């Protein structure tokens, strides 16, 4: 790709991305806002899933490069690429200002997921996949001390990274306070000290905040939440993986909001 082409898109707030794996590549090809630069397909793989990707590519006017397994291994740095990889351009992660523009345009009560300092790309990818499945309007993360969207995140998210607005903010507590000013109730997930998730009324405009692996919510973030909630545990293990806890919280909220009835 020539340098002039690349810089012209950067000036328009786009960034270059790389994704691999069947679900991720299909999602990139079906998302109209993406601009495909290159698509690589294993020249020795022929099956229905690869055929679907070829059709999607040709429909968009993209001609794939048919390459060897080793070529794909090198491109994906040895990851499980499943015979496909794509290089593409997308808009940069949504900003705080764009978040509030998004909220104004909603016809439904806002439903947001806030992730405080998640650093494992597998956990972020799993959280995004769960958020998309639960109908979350946007995922908010801090700019620093947290993982952003990577090829690993996209692979684990199985297409959700291209569908759920991903908002990066400079000051998480400031964003939380601005959400509260807009009438959004902010519920922080904690291991203990909180009210049982199932004893809380979780309807209307809601943002749920979950913390980093092994550390949970930072104390400062906790103090800015309206409520603290916990998941009752029956076994000896005292906490859940953040992506699992995310699923429990999000689907309980949607159950109470009436979307799962």
MILOGU-966835 format. One line per 2 residues: number of its first residue (from 1); for each residue x, z, y of N, C-alpha, C. Coordinates in Angstrom, 3 decimals, decimal comma. Layout:
BEGIN
NUM	X:Z:Y:X:Z:Y:X:Z:Y ~ ...
# end
This chain:
BEGIN
1	0,853:0,000:-1,191:0,000:0,000:0,000:0,881:0,000:1,230 ~ 0,588:-0,903:2,185:1,470:-0,968:3,337:1,232:0,193:4,285
3	2,257:0,523:5,044:2,248:1,713:5,906:1,217:1,593:7,023 ~ 1,041:0,375:7,549:0,088:0,180:8,632:-1,324:0,529:8,184
5	-1,686:0,077:6,999:-3,023:0,350:6,453:-3,230:1,841:6,277 ~ -2,234:2,505:5,758:-2,319:3,933:5,486:-2,507:4,731:6,769
7	-1,722:4,442:7,801:-1,796:5,197:9,036:-3,108:4,967:9,769 ~ -3,662:3,760:9,673:-4,908:3,481:10,369:-6,021:4,370:9,854
9	-6,005:4,701:8,568:-7,044:5,565:8,011:-6,791:7,026:8,361 ~ -5,550:7,416:8,447:-5,261:8,788:8,837:-5,781:9,068:10,240
11	-5,700:8,047:11,108:-6,191:8,211:12,461:-7,702:8,388:12,476 ~ -8,365:7,912:11,433:-9,809:8,050:11,334:-10,208:9,232:10,459
13	-9,333:10,222:10,360:-9,613:11,469:9,638:-9,866:11,250:8,151 ~ -9,080:10,376:7,531:-9,150:10,183:6,095:-7,856:10,682:5,464
15	-7,936:11,000:4,185:-6,732:11,395:3,475:-6,673:10,715:2,120 ~ -5,465:10,518:1,654:-5,251:9,865:0,377:-5,349:10,888:-0,753
17	-6,040:10,509:-1,831:-6,233:11,401:-2,972:-5,919:10,664:-4,265 ~ -5,724:11,454:-5,310:-5,457:10,913:-6,635:-6,302:11,689:-7,635
19	-6,965:10,988:-8,527:-7,788:11,639:-9,544:-7,573:10,954:-10,882 ~ -7,781:11,709:-11,953:-7,648:11,151:-13,299:-8,692:11,783:-14,197
21	-8,942:11,180:-15,334:-9,975:11,670:-16,250:-11,270:10,891:-16,074 ~ -12,008:10,716:-17,151:-13,209:9,876:-17,152:-14,258:10,321:-16,146
23	-14,621:11,601:-16,146:-15,673:12,086:-15,247:-15,248:11,968:-13,790 ~ -14,023:12,365:-13,501:-13,544:12,339:-12,126:-13,487:10,914:-11,582
25	-12,955:9,991:-12,374:-12,828:8,608:-11,920:-14,209:7,972:-11,736 ~ -15,120:8,231:-12,656:-16,497:7,719:-12,508:-17,124:8,226:-11,210
27	-16,918:9,500:-10,929:-17,483:10,092:-9,723:-16,918:9,448:-8,465 ~ -15,611:9,220:-8,462:-14,966:8,573:-7,310:-15,541:7,175:-7,101
29	-15,717:6,432:-8,194:-16,212:5,059:-8,095:-17,671:4,990:-7,663 ~ -18,455:5,991:-7,994:-19,873:5,979:-7,639:-20,146:6,579:-6,261
31	-19,157:7,263:-5,694:-19,331:7,863:-4,375:-19,025:6,814:-3,303 ~ -20,048:6,414:-2,549:-19,909:5,313:-1,597:-18,939:5,624:-0,456
33	-18,755:6,916:-0,144:-17,886:7,275:0,987:-16,397:7,136:0,655 ~ -16,069:6,973:-0,627:-14,660:6,818:-0,994:-14,224:5,367:-0,821
35	-12,968:5,178:-0,531:-12,386:3,843:-0,409:-11,281:3,719:-1,457 ~ -11,472:2,848:-2,421:-10,561:2,741:-3,552:-9,303:1,965:-3,150
37	-8,149:2,540:-3,448:-6,871:1,881:-3,202:-6,387:1,211:-4,486 ~ -6,293:1,985:-5,573:-5,826:1,440:-6,850:-6,539:2,145:-8,000
39	-6,826:1,393:-9,040:-7,436:1,931:-10,258:-6,607:1,475:-11,441 ~ -6,190:2,433:-12,278:-5,379:2,125:-13,449:-6,164:2,463:-14,716
41	-6,125:1,553:-15,695:-6,820:1,749:-16,971:-5,847:1,452:-18,108 ~ -5,889:2,304:-19,120:-5,060:2,091:-20,310:-5,427:0,748:-20,958
43	-4,452:-0,141:-21,057:-4,709:-1,486:-21,569:-5,114:-1,511:-23,041 ~ -4,857:-0,420:-23,755:-5,167:-0,369:-25,186:-6,457:0,385:-25,496
45	-7,146:0,865:-24,451:-8,369:1,629:-24,707:-9,593:0,762:-24,435 ~ -10,461:0,646:-25,425:-11,701:-0,102:-25,286:-12,827:0,698:-25,920
47	-13,720:1,218:-25,087:-14,891:1,948:-25,572:-15,948:1,929:-24,475 ~ -17,091:2,539:-24,731:-18,205:2,487:-23,782:-17,870:3,164:-22,456
49	-17,127:4,270:-22,498:-16,801:4,982:-21,263:-15,871:4,160:-20,373 ~ -14,882:3,513:-21,006:-13,982:2,651:-20,240:-14,734:1,431:-19,719
51	-15,631:0,907:-20,522:-16,428:-0,246:-20,090:-17,283:0,115:-18,879 ~ -17,824:1,336:-18,860:-18,623:1,794:-17,718:-17,773:1,826:-16,450
53	-16,536:2,315:-16,589:-15,633:2,381:-15,437:-15,287:0,981:-14,942 ~ -15,072:0,049:-15,864:-14,790:-1,338:-15,469:-15,964:-1,918:-14,682
55	-17,172:-1,691:-15,160:-18,360:-2,226:-14,488:-18,494:-1,633:-13,086 ~ -18,291:-0,310:-12,981:-18,353:0,346:-11,673:-17,316:-0,238:-10,723
57	-16,115:-0,467:-11,259:-15,034:-1,015:-10,434:-15,372:-2,426:-9,948 ~ -15,772:-3,297:-10,869:-16,064:-4,681:-10,498:-17,251:-4,756:-9,540
59	-18,215:-3,833:-9,705:-19,366:-3,789:-8,797:-18,929:-3,498:-7,366 ~ -17,872:-2,695:-7,245:-17,361:-2,363:-5,920:-16,285:-3,336:-5,437
61	-16,023:-4,354:-6,227:-15,013:-5,333:-5,838:-13,592:-4,859:-6,074 ~ -13,425:-3,906:-6,985:-12,099:-3,356:-7,295:-11,580:-3,989:-8,587
63	-10,383:-4,530:-8,541:-9,751:-5,098:-9,737:-8,772:-4,072:-10,308 ~ -9,029:-3,566:-11,525:-8,145:-2,534:-12,099:-6,785:-3,107:-12,496
65	-5,801:-2,221:-12,548:-4,506:-2,538:-13,147:-4,554:-2,035:-14,588 ~ -4,322:-2,891:-15,548:-4,310:-2,499:-16,949:-2,864:-2,190:-17,336
67	-2,600:-0,932:-17,647:-1,231:-0,443:-17,814:-1,075:0,277:-19,157 ~ 0,138:0,672:-19,454:0,422:1,357:-20,714:0,107:2,849:-20,609
69	0,066:3,491:-21,766:-0,126:4,937:-21,828:0,969:5,659:-21,052 ~ 2,205:5,169:-21,175:3,318:5,807:-20,479:3,178:5,683:-18,967
71	2,704:4,532:-18,502:2,480:4,370:-17,069:1,511:5,445:-16,544 ~ 0,436:5,659:-17,296:-0,560:6,655:-16,891:-0,015:8,071:-17,010
73	0,786:8,310:-18,050:1,418:9,628:-18,191:2,295:9,932:-16,976 ~ 3,045:8,921:-16,536:3,924:9,111:-15,382:3,118:9,321:-14,103
75	2,032:8,550:-13,934:1,209:8,664:-12,739:0,565:10,043:-12,618 ~ 0,122:10,565:-13,761:-0,590:11,845:-13,761:0,316:13,027:-14,074
77	1,623:12,778:-14,117:2,606:13,832:-14,399:2,327:14,541:-15,719 ~ 1,910:13,750:-16,707:1,702:14,296:-18,044:0,369:14,975:-18,267
79	-0,539:14,921:-17,294:-1,850:15,561:-17,449:-2,731:14,748:-18,408 ~ -3,828:15,332:-18,814:-4,752:14,661:-19,729:-5,623:13,679:-18,949
81	-5,135:12,464:-18,762:-5,797:11,480:-17,903:-6,905:10,709:-18,602 ~ -6,983:10,776:-19,932:-8,012:10,112:-20,736:-8,021:8,585:-20,549
83	-6,892:8,049:-20,119:-6,774:6,597:-20,032:-7,149:5,979:-18,701 ~ -7,446:6,813:-17,688:-7,823:6,258:-16,381:-7,278:7,130:-15,246
85	-6,979:6,480:-14,129:-6,553:7,194:-12,925:-6,916:6,335:-11,724 ~ -7,128:6,980:-10,581:-7,527:6,254:-9,385:-6,883:6,871:-8,148
87	-6,496:6,020:-7,232:-5,996:6,441:-5,927:-7,021:5,979:-4,898 ~ -7,408:6,878:-3,982:-8,501:6,539:-3,083:-8,398:7,316:-1,777
89	-9,196:6,916:-0,816:-9,266:7,591:0,470:-10,626:8,268:0,617 ~ -10,622:9,484:1,151:-11,863:10,183:1,469:-11,720:10,819:2,841
91	-12,842:11,258:3,380:-12,796:12,010:4,617:-12,125:13,349:4,355 ~ -11,460:13,872:5,358:-10,820:15,179:5,242:-11,865:16,258:5,010
93	-11,457:17,397:4,434:-12,410:18,492:4,232:-13,173:18,828:5,517 ~ -14,452:19,110:5,379:-15,316:19,389:6,506:-14,821:20,593:7,297
95	-14,925:20,527:8,602:-14,479:21,612:9,474:-15,611:22,600:9,742 ~ -15,258:23,700:10,383:-16,257:24,718:10,711:-17,347:24,142:11,603
97	-16,968:23,340:12,603:-17,971:22,739:13,496:-18,918:21,840:12,711 ~ -18,375:21,065:11,786:-19,219:20,182:10,979:-20,126:20,973:10,048
99	-19,673:22,159:9,642:-20,508:23,030:8,806:-21,808:23,362:9,520 ~ -21,719:23,757:10,776:-22,923:24,171:11,492:-23,795:22,976:11,868
101	-23,186:21,804:11,996:-23,976:20,586:12,162:-24,747:20,299:10,880 ~ -24,087:20,488:9,741:-24,731:20,300:8,439:-25,914:21,241:8,280
103	-25,732:22,509:8,662:-26,797:23,503:8,506:-28,013:23,163:9,366 ~ -27,767:22,624:10,561:-28,876:22,261:11,443:-29,702:21,129:10,854
105	-29,077:20,295:10,047:-29,774:19,156:9,478:-30,506:19,443:8,178 ~ -30,393:20,664:7,660:-31,039:21,006:6,392:-32,543:21,169:6,566
107	-33,296:20,733:5,587:-34,743:20,958:5,578:-35,095:22,173:4,736 ~ -34,115:22,746:4,084:-34,287:23,915:3,231:-33,459:25,065:3,795
109	-33,709:26,277:3,324:-32,905:27,424:3,734:-31,472:27,247:3,235 ~ -30,475:27,501:4,080:-29,079:27,321:3,666:-28,714:28,160:2,444
111	-27,935:27,565:1,565:-27,446:28,226:0,360:-25,972:27,876:0,241 ~ -25,097:28,857:0,508:-23,674:28,589:0,623:-22,855:29,461:-0,319
113	-21,714:28,933:-0,727:-20,750:29,685:-1,521:-19,468:29,819:-0,710 ~ -18,995:31,053:-0,552:-17,743:31,316:0,152:-16,751:31,873:-0,859
115	-15,575:31,266:-0,933:-14,540:31,699:-1,869:-13,358:32,249:-1,080 ~ -13,060:33,511:-1,287:-12,025:34,195:-0,518:-10,685:34,146:-1,253
117	-9,817:33,236:-0,824:-8,426:33,178:-1,295:-8,272:32,853:-2,772 ~ -9,082:31,922:-3,286:-8,918:31,453:-4,661:-7,661:30,594:-4,735
119	-6,759:30,910:-5,650:-5,477:30,212:-5,712:-5,274:29,381:-6,981 ~ -6,125:29,569:-7,965:-6,006:28,815:-9,212:-6,856:27,549:-9,117
121	-6,249:26,349:-9,211:-7,035:25,117:-9,096:-8,093:24,959:-10,188 ~ -7,841:25,516:-11,363:-8,843:25,447:-12,429:-10,073:26,272:-12,059
123	-9,854:27,433:-11,461:-10,986:28,257:-11,036:-11,762:27,586:-9,909 ~ -11,046:26,996:-8,954:-11,744:26,321:-7,862:-12,555:25,150:-8,397
125	-11,961:24,369:-9,298:-12,694:23,248:-9,873:-13,944:23,692:-10,609 ~ -13,829:24,783:-11,375:-14,985:25,303:-12,110:-16,049:25,828:-11,149
127	-15,623:26,469:-10,063:-16,572:26,970:-9,064:-17,314:25,821:-8,390 ~ -16,603:24,743:-8,082:-17,245:23,582:-7,467:-18,264:22,950:-8,410
129	-17,894:22,867:-9,682:-18,827:22,290:-10,663:-20,093:23,137:-10,764 ~ -19,927:24,451:-10,779:-21,074:25,353:-10,836:-21,894:25,270:-9,561
131	-21,219:25,204:-8,418:-21,915:25,124:-7,130:-22,780:23,870:-7,051 ~ -22,253:22,742:-7,520:-23,027:21,504:-7,500:-24,238:21,607:-8,417
133	-24,038:22,194:-9,590:-25,137:22,345:-10,544:-26,226:23,272:-10,011 ~ -25,843:24,243:-9,196:-26,802:25,217:-8,659:-27,428:24,759:-7,347
135	-27,027:23,609:-6,831:-27,638:23,101:-5,615:-27,122:23,716:-4,330 ~ -25,873:24,183:-4,336:-25,284:24,780:-3,144:-25,080:23,703:-2,071
137	-25,343:24,071:-0,816:-25,225:23,114:0,284:-23,783:22,923:0,756 ~ -22,919:23,885:0,458:-21,532:23,758:0,871:-20,689:24,896:0,344
139	-19,396:24,620:0,129:-18,436:25,632:-0,321:-17,422:25,841:0,799 ~ -17,234:27,097:1,181:-16,360:27,445:2,299:-15,137:28,191:1,784
141	-13,953:27,782:2,233:-12,711:28,442:1,825:-11,816:28,624:3,048 ~ -10,918:29,621:3,020:-9,955:29,766:4,117:-8,861:28,707:4,018
143	-8,309:28,345:5,155:-7,262:27,330:5,201:-5,976:27,818:4,550 ~ -5,631:29,083:4,752:-4,376:29,631:4,251:-4,608:30,534:3,036
145	-3,561:30,685:2,231:-3,591:31,565:1,059:-4,692:31,187:0,078 ~ -4,965:29,889:-0,031:-5,996:29,429:-0,966:-5,703:27,992:-1,374
147	-6,093:27,645:-2,582:-5,888:26,277:-3,053:-6,926:25,362:-2,406 ~ -6,537:24,122:-2,148:-7,458:23,128:-1,621:-7,798:22,143:-2,740
149	-8,399:21,017:-2,383:-8,774:20,026:-3,383:-7,528:19,280:-3,861 ~ -7,252:19,364:-5,150:-6,127:18,668:-5,776:-6,667:17,818:-6,925
151	-5,785:17,023:-7,525:-6,220:16,219:-8,673:-6,680:17,102:-9,828 ~ -6,048:18,251:-10,005:-6,476:19,188:-11,055:-7,857:19,737:-10,750
153	-8,091:20,094:-9,492:-9,414:20,589:-9,084:-10,470:19,521:-9,359 ~ -10,180:18,285:-8,992:-11,138:17,201:-9,213:-11,433:17,004:-10,695
155	-10,396:17,098:-11,525:-10,579:16,906:-12,971:-11,497:17,984:-13,536 ~ -11,232:19,244:-13,181:-12,040:20,355:-13,697:-13,457:20,304:-13,135
157	-13,593:19,877:-11,889:-14,907:19,850:-11,238:-15,816:18,765:-11,796 ~ -15,256:17,801:-12,514:-16,037:16,744:-13,182:-16,986:16,015:-12,232
159	-16,496:15,684:-11,049:-17,315:14,928:-10,099:-17,888:15,752:-8,971 ~ -17,926:17,065:-9,116:-18,532:17,913:-8,081:-17,721:17,921:-6,792
161	-16,410:17,717:-6,889:-15,564:17,730:-5,694:-15,923:16,597:-4,740 ~ -16,521:15,529:-5,252:-16,931:14,411:-4,410:-18,360:14,561:-3,916
163	-19,089:15,559:-4,394:-20,511:15,679:-4,056:-20,839:16,907:-3,207 ~ -20,055:17,962:-3,321:-20,351:19,194:-2,589:-19,495:19,259:-1,326
165	-20,102:19,415:-0,147:-19,303:19,570:1,078:-18,314:20,726:0,934 ~ -17,055:20,447:1,248:-15,983:21,430:1,087:-15,456:21,759:2,478
167	-15,711:22,974:2,942:-15,427:23,355:4,320:-14,218:24,271:4,371 ~ -13,197:23,861:5,093:-11,992:24,666:5,261:-12,013:25,295:6,649
169	-11,887:26,623:6,719:-11,961:27,319:8,009:-10,683:28,107:8,262 ~ -10,348:28,277:9,511:-9,128:28,985:9,891:-9,292:30,492:9,759
171	-10,455:31,006:10,146:-10,712:32,443:10,129:-12,003:32,708:9,372 ~ -11,882:33,204:8,152:-13,040:33,368:7,278:-14,039:34,387:7,827
173	-13,543:35,521:8,331:-14,461:36,543:8,845:-15,204:36,052:10,084 ~ -14,546:35,251:10,909:-15,233:34,689:12,075:-16,363:33,769:11,641
175	-16,096:32,949:10,611:-17,135:32,053:10,102:-18,295:32,844:9,521 ~ -17,992:33,915:8,808:-19,044:34,768:8,244:-19,915:35,335:9,361
177	-19,300:35,804:10,417:-20,063:36,373:11,531:-20,927:35,321:12,218 ~ -20,416:34,099:12,335:-21,192:33,019:12,936:-22,382:32,643:12,049
179	-22,184:32,686:10,735:-23,295:32,435:9,815:-24,372:33,507:9,968 ~ -23,955:34,755:10,095:-24,902:35,854:10,283:-25,688:35,672:11,575
181	-25,006:35,200:12,617:-25,684:34,948:13,886:-26,735:33,850:13,760 ~ -26,540:32,964:12,767:-27,484:31,878:12,518:-28,607:32,289:11,555
183	-28,640:33,575:11,190:-29,697:34,073:10,312:-29,409:33,960:8,833 ~ -28,148:33,725:8,471:-27,762:33,649:7,060:-27,332:35,034:6,587
185	-27,951:35,509:5,509:-27,554:36,790:4,920:-26,319:36,573:4,054 ~ -25,315:37,414:4,236:-24,042:37,266:3,528:-23,895:38,377:2,495
187	-23,802:37,977:1,230:-23,712:38,926:0,121:-22,334:38,826:-0,512 ~ -21,598:39,917:-0,520:-20,279:39,942:-1,121:-20,331:40,427:-2,556
189	-19,639:39,732:-3,449:-19,605:40,121:-4,857:-18,428:41,065:-5,103 ~ -18,728:42,237:-5,653:-17,693:43,223:-5,947:-17,849:43,698:-7,394
191	-16,786:44,263:-7,931:-16,817:44,737:-9,316:-17,626:46,024:-9,416 ~ -17,447:46,901:-8,463:-18,185:48,164:-8,430:-18,576:48,438:-6,984
193	-19,179:49,546:-6,736:-19,576:49,989:-5,399:-20,778:49,231:-4,846 ~ -21,134:48,126:-5,464:-22,249:47,346:-4,949:-23,538:47,617:-5,706
195	-24,647:47,204:-5,097:-25,951:47,277:-5,748:-26,016:46,228:-6,850 ~ -26,730:46,556:-7,928:-26,871:45,577:-9,005:-27,470:44,280:-8,463
197	-26,881:43,162:-8,844:-27,357:41,853:-8,432:-28,842:41,690:-8,724 ~ -29,303:42,262:-9,837:-30,676:42,064:-10,281:-31,665:43,017:-9,611
199	-31,156:43,900:-8,770:-32,027:44,808:-8,022:-32,121:44,412:-6,547 ~ -31,525:43,281:-6,193:-31,520:42,825:-4,814:-32,491:41,669:-4,624
201	-33,036:41,574:-3,431:-33,861:40,421:-3,084:-32,955:39,378:-2,459 ~ -32,841:38,247:-3,112:-31,894:37,212:-2,697:-32,633:35,913:-2,417
203	-33,414:35,931:-1,356:-34,201:34,761:-0,980:-33,842:34,346:0,449 ~ -34,345:33,205:0,852:-34,080:32,750:2,208:-32,684:32,186:2,360
205	-32,125:32,332:3,552:-30,794:31,805:3,864:-29,723:32,743:3,328 ~ -28,933:32,262:2,389:-27,986:33,122:1,672:-26,603:32,481:1,599
207	-25,577:33,296:1,813:-24,194:32,907:1,508:-23,617:33,995:0,617 ~ -23,104:33,619:-0,530:-22,500:34,593:-1,442:-20,987:34,417:-1,398
209	-20,278:35,550:-1,326:-18,825:35,526:-1,175:-18,175:36,122:-2,415 ~ -17,271:35,369:-3,033:-16,528:35,861:-4,186:-15,039:35,817:-3,893
211	-14,311:36,785:-4,473:-12,904:36,947:-4,147:-11,951:36,349:-5,149 ~ -10,678:36,520:-4,850:-9,599:35,918:-5,620:-9,449:36,536:-7,003
213	-8,765:35,787:-7,866:-8,512:36,207:-9,238:-7,745:37,536:-9,261 ~ -8,321:38,524:-9,925:-7,626:39,792:-10,111:-7,670:40,731:-8,923
215	-7,988:40,217:-7,747:-7,977:41,045:-6,538:-9,364:41,278:-5,968 ~ -10,249:40,320:-6,163:-11,580:40,447:-5,599:-11,571:40,188:-4,105
217	-12,654:40,575:-3,454:-12,762:40,369:-2,011:-11,786:41,251:-1,256 ~ -11,182:40,678:-0,246:-10,356:41,501:0,638:-11,246:42,511:1,362
219	-10,683:43,672:1,625:-11,459:44,751:2,258:-12,046:44,290:3,586 ~ -11,283:43,548:4,380:-11,771:43,081:5,675:-12,993:42,184:5,514
221	-12,959:41,328:4,507:-14,100:40,441:4,254:-15,306:41,258:3,821 ~ -15,086:42,255:2,981:-16,189:43,113:2,538:-16,922:43,744:3,711
223	-16,157:44,212:4,690:-16,775:44,928:5,815:-17,650:44,015:6,668 ~ -17,467:42,708:6,553:-18,277:41,787:7,354:-19,476:41,243:6,582
225	-19,620:41,619:5,317:-20,788:41,204:4,537:-21,989:42,085:4,877 ~ -23,181:41,523:4,773:-24,391:42,321:4,996:-24,623:43,288:3,844
227	-24,389:42,795:2,624:-24,603:43,597:1,418:-23,462:43,336:0,436 ~ -23,244:44,311:-0,450:-22,307:44,147:-1,554:-23,087:44,248:-2,852
229	-22,844:43,313:-3,760:-23,582:43,277:-5,022:-22,602:43,162:-6,180 ~ -23,004:43,684:-7,319:-22,158:43,615:-8,514:-22,985:43,170:-9,710
231	-22,298:42,668:-10,719:-22,939:42,251:-11,971:-22,828:43,398:-12,965 ~ -23,932:43,911:-13,468:-23,859:44,998:-14,455:-23,107:44,536:-15,702
233	-22,173:45,345:-16,160:-21,353:44,996:-17,320:-21,713:45,898:-18,496 ~ -21,797:45,309:-19,679:-22,157:46,063:-20,882:-20,951:46,403:-21,751
235	-19,909:45,597:-21,662:-18,755:45,789:-22,527:-17,652:46,599:-21,881 ~ -16,527:46,659:-22,573:-15,389:47,443:-22,081:-14,624:46,714:-20,977
237	-14,693:45,374:-20,959:-14,014:44,606:-19,916:-14,775:44,773:-18,622 ~ -14,068:45,130:-17,577:-14,726:45,539:-16,336:-15,064:44,434:-15,358
239	-14,591:43,204:-15,602:-14,862:42,144:-14,636:-14,883:40,786:-15,324 ~ -15,424:39,786:-14,613:-15,514:38,426:-15,133:-14,562:37,510:-14,374
241	-14,202:36,409:-14,997:-13,480:35,362:-14,292:-14,318:34,929:-13,090 ~ -13,661:34,569:-11,977:-14,387:34,269:-10,740:-15,347:33,103:-10,918
243	-14,997:32,116:-11,720:-15,906:30,980:-11,892:-17,149:31,375:-12,697 ~ -16,973:32,292:-13,653:-18,119:32,784:-14,430:-19,024:33,631:-13,538
245	-18,415:34,532:-12,762:-19,184:35,363:-11,844:-19,931:34,502:-10,826 ~ -19,300:33,416:-10,383:-19,955:32,499:-9,463:-21,242:31,954:-10,066
247	-21,182:31,551:-11,331:-22,358:31,031:-12,003:-23,475:32,055:-12,101 ~ -23,121:33,290:-12,430:-24,124:34,349:-12,551:-24,826:34,551:-11,212
249	-24,062:34,667:-10,141:-24,633:34,898:-8,813:-25,492:33,723:-8,347 ~ -24,937:32,511:-8,443:-25,644:31,363:-7,894:-26,971:31,097:-8,599
251	-26,982:31,218:-9,917:-28,216:30,906:-10,628:-29,243:32,040:-10,532 ~ -28,794:33,267:-10,333:-29,752:34,338:-10,073:-30,404:34,136:-8,706
253	-29,605:33,718:-7,733:-30,162:33,437:-6,412:-31,181:32,299:-6,484 ~ -30,851:31,235:-7,181:-31,786:30,121:-7,303:-33,033:30,502:-8,100
255	-32,872:31,395:-9,064:-34,060:31,877:-9,795:-34,993:32,595:-8,834 ~ -34,424:33,465:-7,997:-35,256:34,205:-7,058:-35,849:33,297:-5,980
257	-35,121:32,270:-5,607:-35,614:31,341:-4,604:-36,712:30,409:-5,148 ~ -36,901:30,458:-6,476:-37,978:29,698:-7,086:-37,619:28,317:-7,557
259	-36,308:27,984:-7,571:-35,890:26,657:-7,960:-35,757:26,494:-9,470 ~ -35,771:27,588:-10,211:-35,602:27,504:-11,655:-36,884:27,813:-12,405
261	-37,994:27,919:-11,688:-39,260:28,243:-12,331:-39,988:26,987:-12,773
# end
